[in-house]
Amino acid sequence: MMPTRALPLIACMLALARGATFDSEGFDSFDTETMQLSIGKGPRPQARQILRHLGMTPSSNSTNESCLNETIPWLQIGFAMDCTGSTGAYLEALKTTVYNLAVDFNASVNLLQMAFLCYRDEGDVSPPRYEWAVHPSPGEHWFSDPDALHLAIAPFISSGGGDSPEDNAGAMGEMKNEKPWDASAVKIMMVISKDRDSYRTPYQTDALQCQLMQDIRAANITLVLGHLDTSTTSSMLWDSTYKPTLPWRGCYADPSDPHQLKEIQFMGATASEFSALLIEEICDTLSSDPGVGHDVGGHGDPHLVNMHGERFDIMRPGRYSLLHIPLKADEKDVLLSARADVLRIGTACGDMYFTSINITGQWARGHKNTSFIAGAAPPRTTTGWVRYGHRVSLKVVHGLTGSGTRYLNIFAKDVHRAGHKVGGLLGADDHTKASTEETGCQKLMAL
């Protein structure tokens, strides 16, 4: 059973649109070019600050602030990496990332265990189809020493393949069944590939793949997919999104379940960007996972969970107040307000998305970016976590569906620590009208 003190954060995830390729998240307006040029060359103070923020400290002697606000007693992370021929730069980046992750989590995770699997194609022998990082101690399966893990995976190379799609489901099954995941740990399985799944034995049918997804979810393992290619049609969830007969999403979680399968679109990020984005995504996964003690969250089209634990969809287009602090405060007295426009895209009863978000109020004064329009920035652009007042943090992210629709996500945490009563749909406001479908549009929003 999960300890109640593990990560009591608030993470409100909004507008993860049906069929959306999950957003690839970036940095707090950092100069990424400066960061890349400075790595390994004695970073300038600005670059050193950037690296420290991302968990990429230049030396083991550097102090490092964790991205996690609370202690996790036990965390297991299994990395499954597509190690076919064209992923070499990302494999090398991932080797370093696992060490940086251990440094970043050192102060906030009592026991961090990691496993590493390189996977290739069915029939590959040298290197093999499944190549595990082998622990030097007999009988040990998980690495708690990052130096030992880094040494074990140092010889791994990207080789083989050439007959895409890739054996992604096979890697998930191998990662699920080969390593003894502990029921007491917080568990993340990160699967990274450049192409969609190949339907290799033993997961060669839809039914077998569906059962695999259900088994992973039943084991309380958070599955996160990472897509390296720039083409959305080659993502692992593309078929599941556009062909109902390939239901990875639906088999992993029912649409009403706040714990949904997601895929990060790295969209051609450089190797150093990839490393930083991966660490941030793991942080966000831990911060937004309903299985680790959160009392507010949301997934959907837009699908919300307010501070009373009530779950509902926004079923009507319009302009909505998401947060209003303090509750019912006049405009001149508002400390923080977040409002969003929700529009239908496509048909008269088509899916709805957040298309603009505005953050205002006394706590927002002095912040550079407070107004956002979908499509006004690349899909990977994000504000990062921005603190408003002494407690509340918000993050706005630009997203992109597989069909090319651009939309916005907004995340919030520590709203319960605002020091005031909270209004808006995520607070105490009534959501009856917002969650009542318009006449003639009676279908439910599907994830």
Secondary structure, 3 states (H helix, E strand, C coil): CCCCCCCCCCCCCCCCCCCEECCCCCCCCCCHHHHHHHCCCCCCHHHHHHHHHCCCCCCCCCCCCCCCCCCEEEEEEEEEEECCHHHHHHHHHHHHHHHHHHHHHCCCEEEEEEEEEEECCCCCCCCCCEEECCCCCCCCCCECCHHHHHHHHCCCCCCCCCCCCECHHHHHHHHHHHCCCCCCCEEEEEEEECCCECCCCCCCCHHHHHHHHHHHHHCCEEEEEEECCCCHHHCCCHHHHHCCCCCHHHHHCCCCCCCCCEEEECCCCCHHHHHHHHHHHHHHHHHHCHHHCCCCCCCCCCEEECCCCCEEECCCCEEEEEEEECCCCCHHHCCEEEEEEEEECCCCCCCEEEEEEEEECHHHCCCCCCEEECCCCCCCCECCCEEECCCEEEEEEEEEECCCCEEEEEEEECHHHCCCCCECCCCCCCCCCCCCCCCCCCCCCCC
